Amino acid sequence: MAVSLNRAAFYAAVRASLFGGRLTASQVAGMDAILDAAPSLLGTTSLAYALATTFHETARTMQPIEEYGRGKGKSYRPTGFWGRGFVQLTWETNYAKATARLRQLGLLRADEDLVKTPNLAMRLDLAAPILFYGMVEGWFTGKKLADYFGGGRYEPVGARRIINGTDKDDLIAGQCGSFVDALRPAGYSVIPIAPNPPGVTTAAAAAAPADNPKPAPTGGLSSAPSPAPSASWFARLRETVRTNMTKGA
C-alpha cells in the first residue's frame, strides 16, 4: 500500500489544484481506497497516472460510477456490461477476466461473479484492485503502465492508450502532472521490498501477513460494506508490480 505519504499535505495540494478548493468526504474516501491499495513498488508517476485516470473516468467523484447512459448506442448495452468502476470496465470478456483474477487473489468468494453480478465492480474493495491490476497487467488494451512510466520514461499523453486510445489524452496528462506535484511534496516514495529470506519462496512470502493494512472505506456506490483487503493481497499485488514494471520515476 502507499507508504511515506503525508495525506493531509497531499489532499491540501489536490484540493487547490484539481478540486476547485473543496473536497467532499466521498472524494477523500475514494482516494484513500486507492492510496491504501497502491503497491509500494509503484512509482510516483505511475500512481499519479492511475489517480488522474480515476479523476477523469469518474467525473472527479473519485468513486466507482456507472458509464453515463449505461452504454447507450454501444454494442455492449444490451448485454448489461457497460462501464463500471474507477476505470469503466466494459464488455463481458473483461468482467470474466476480472472475476478470474480477483478469485485468484482471494478477493471474490466462490458465490461472487462479476459476470453474473456486474455491479460488484462498483465496490471500492474491488474497484481499486481492478484499477491497479488492469493498468499494470494490460487488461484493457494490452498497454501497461510500464510502457510509459519508469526507467526514465514519463509519457502521460501516450499512456491514455492503456485505457482508451487517445481520448482526452492531453487533458489527463495535465491532471497526472498535478497529482505528481501533490505526491512528491507529500513525501510519497517507492519502498523496495527486501529479498525473501533464504529458503523462503515467493509464494510463501506472498502468503505471509506482513503489511498490517488499514481497513478499506466501506461502500462505494454499493450499499454493502467493503471488507478490508488481506495482507496477502497487498503482497501479491507488489509481486505483480515487481514482475510487470521497473521502478517508477
Helices and strands as residue ranges (DSSP letters): H 7-17, H 25-37, H 44-57, E 65-66, G 68-71, G 77-79, E 84-85, H 92-104, G 118-122, H 124-137, G 145-147, E 149-150, E 153-154, G 158-162, H 169-183, H 202-207, H 231-244
